[in-house]
Amino acid sequence: MASYPLPRWRPGRSSRQRAPLYTAEQRLRRDATRWTLVQAVLAPVQFLAFLLSLALVLRFLWTGQGLQAAVLSVLVKTSLLYLIMVTGCCWEKVVFGRWLFAPAFYWEDMLGMLVLGLHTAYLLAWWNGWGTPAQQLAIALAAYASYALNAVQFVLKLRAARRQAAGVAR
């Protein structure tokens, strides 16, 4: 099994000193693969599902009403998460030659594992009837908080990639 160095955070390093997110070849592969379009479609769909589900979960936790709608929304959101994670691995393989943990997206993938773990913990609690519905949905809220952080990571990475492509340094 090949060993790859972990990306390192270096204090005081400006964005002008960072290696580009994509090499020229990786950018060509990114732009040519259908997985880029799949990700571009799934990401906002999943985000909308997240917002709707968050509202339904909070409604249930505040009022005690709408448990079935809240649970269904978490199941839909979790299904979309699994789908985007699998297709994201396909995208990463095409662009970077690795299914997961490519150096350019290492920390996004690491947090993504926490996101998957928490969503899966919710599924296990729900399926097995562990805890009360409120406790189960508290797990969903933790999963959603980690998802929101991961989404911010990806938005920041997308902004950095656009800046690098445009040749703008900040």
C-alpha positions as CSV (number, residue, x, y, z in Angstrom):
1,M,0.0,0.0,0.0
2,A,1.4,3.4,-1.0
3,S,2.2,5.9,1.7
4,Y,1.3,9.6,1.1
5,P,2.4,12.5,3.2
6,L,-0.3,14.2,5.2
7,P,-1.1,17.8,4.2
8,R,0.4,20.1,6.8
9,W,-0.8,23.4,8.2
10,R,1.9,25.9,8.4
11,P,1.4,29.1,10.4
12,G,2.1,32.3,8.5
13,R,1.7,30.7,5.1
14,S,-0.3,33.0,2.8
15,S,-2.5,31.7,0.0
16,R,0.1,33.0,-2.5
17,Q,2.5,30.4,-1.2
18,R,0.2,27.5,-1.3
19,A,0.4,24.9,-4.0
20,P,-2.4,25.1,-6.5
21,L,-5.4,23.1,-5.7
22,Y,-5.3,21.4,-9.1
23,T,-2.5,20.7,-11.5
24,A,-3.2,21.5,-15.1
25,E,-3.9,17.7,-15.8
26,Q,-6.2,17.5,-12.8
27,R,-8.1,20.5,-13.9
28,L,-8.6,19.0,-17.3
29,R,-9.8,15.7,-15.8
30,R,-12.1,17.7,-13.4
31,D,-13.6,19.6,-16.3
32,A,-14.0,16.5,-18.5
33,T,-15.6,14.1,-16.0
34,R,-19.4,13.7,-15.6
35,W,-18.8,13.4,-11.9
36,T,-18.2,17.1,-11.7
37,L,-21.7,17.8,-13.0
38,V,-23.1,15.1,-10.7
39,Q,-21.5,16.8,-7.7
40,A,-22.6,20.2,-8.9
41,V,-26.3,19.0,-9.0
42,L,-26.2,16.9,-5.8
43,A,-24.6,19.5,-3.5
44,P,-27.4,22.1,-3.7
45,V,-30.1,19.4,-3.6
46,Q,-28.6,17.9,-0.5
47,F,-28.3,21.4,1.0
48,L,-31.9,22.1,0.4
49,A,-32.8,18.7,1.9
50,F,-30.7,19.7,4.9
51,L,-32.5,23.0,5.4
52,L,-35.9,21.4,5.2
53,S,-35.0,18.5,7.4
54,L,-33.4,20.8,10.0
55,A,-36.6,22.8,10.1
56,L,-38.7,19.7,10.6
57,V,-36.4,18.2,13.2
58,L,-36.4,21.5,15.2
59,R,-40.1,21.7,14.9
60,F,-40.5,18.3,16.4
61,L,-38.0,19.0,19.2
62,W,-39.8,22.3,20.0
63,T,-43.4,21.2,19.7
64,G,-43.5,17.4,19.8
65,Q,-45.4,17.5,16.5
66,G,-44.4,16.0,13.1
67,L,-42.2,13.1,14.2
68,Q,-42.8,11.1,11.0
69,A,-42.0,14.1,8.8
70,A,-38.8,14.8,10.7
71,V,-37.7,11.1,10.5
72,L,-38.5,10.9,6.8
73,S,-36.6,14.1,6.1
74,V,-33.5,12.8,8.0
75,L,-33.7,9.5,6.0
76,V,-33.9,11.4,2.7
77,K,-31.0,13.8,3.8
78,T,-28.9,10.8,4.8
79,S,-29.6,9.0,1.6
80,L,-28.5,12.1,-0.4
81,L,-25.4,12.2,1.8
82,Y,-24.4,8.6,1.0
83,L,-25.0,9.3,-2.7
84,I,-22.9,12.4,-2.8
85,M,-20.1,10.7,-0.8
86,V,-20.0,7.7,-3.2
87,T,-20.1,9.9,-6.3
88,G,-17.6,12.2,-4.7
89,C,-15.2,9.3,-4.3
90,C,-15.7,8.6,-8.0
91,W,-14.9,12.2,-8.8
92,E,-11.8,12.2,-6.6
93,K,-10.6,9.0,-8.2
94,V,-10.9,10.4,-11.7
95,V,-9.4,13.8,-10.8
96,F,-6.7,12.8,-8.3
97,G,-6.3,9.1,-8.9
98,R,-7.4,8.3,-5.3
99,W,-10.8,7.2,-4.1
100,L,-10.5,9.2,-0.9
101,F,-8.1,11.4,1.0
102,A,-6.4,13.1,-1.9
103,P,-4.0,15.7,-0.4
104,A,-6.0,18.6,-1.9
105,F,-9.2,17.4,-0.1
106,Y,-7.7,15.6,2.8
107,W,-9.3,17.6,5.6
108,E,-12.6,17.8,3.8
109,D,-12.6,14.0,3.5
110,M,-11.6,13.7,7.2
111,L,-14.5,15.8,8.4
112,G,-16.7,13.9,5.8
113,M,-16.0,10.7,7.7
114,L,-17.3,12.3,10.9
115,V,-20.4,13.4,9.0
116,L,-21.0,9.9,7.7
117,G,-20.4,8.4,11.1
118,L,-22.9,10.6,12.8
119,H,-25.5,10.1,10.1
120,T,-25.0,6.4,10.3
121,A,-25.3,6.6,14.1
122,Y,-28.7,8.2,13.7
123,L,-29.7,5.5,11.3
124,L,-28.6,2.8,13.7
125,A,-30.4,4.4,16.6
126,W,-33.6,4.9,14.6
127,W,-33.6,1.4,13.1
128,N,-32.9,-0.4,16.4
129,G,-35.1,1.9,18.5
130,W,-32.2,3.0,20.7
131,G,-33.3,6.0,22.8
132,T,-36.3,8.2,22.5
133,P,-37.2,9.9,19.2
134,A,-35.8,13.2,20.7
135,Q,-32.5,11.5,21.6
136,Q,-32.3,10.0,18.1
137,L,-33.0,13.4,16.5
138,A,-30.3,15.0,18.8
139,I,-27.9,12.6,17.0
140,A,-29.3,13.9,13.7
141,L,-28.6,17.5,14.8
142,A,-25.0,16.6,15.7
143,A,-24.8,15.1,12.2
144,Y,-26.2,18.2,10.7
145,A,-23.8,20.5,12.6
146,S,-20.8,18.4,11.2
147,Y,-22.4,18.5,7.8
148,A,-22.7,22.3,8.0
149,L,-19.0,22.6,8.9
150,N,-18.1,20.2,6.0
151,A,-20.2,22.3,3.6
152,V,-18.3,25.4,4.7
153,Q,-15.0,23.6,4.0
154,F,-16.1,22.8,0.5
155,V,-17.4,26.3,-0.2
156,L,-14.1,27.8,0.9
157,K,-12.2,25.2,-1.2
158,L,-14.3,26.1,-4.2
159,R,-13.7,29.8,-3.7
160,A,-9.9,29.1,-3.4
161,A,-9.9,27.1,-6.6
162,R,-11.8,29.8,-8.4
163,R,-9.3,32.4,-7.2
164,Q,-6.4,30.3,-8.2
165,A,-7.9,29.7,-11.6
166,A,-8.4,33.4,-12.1
167,G,-4.9,34.1,-10.9
168,V,-6.1,36.2,-8.0
169,A,-4.0,36.0,-4.8
170,R,-5.3,36.9,-1.4
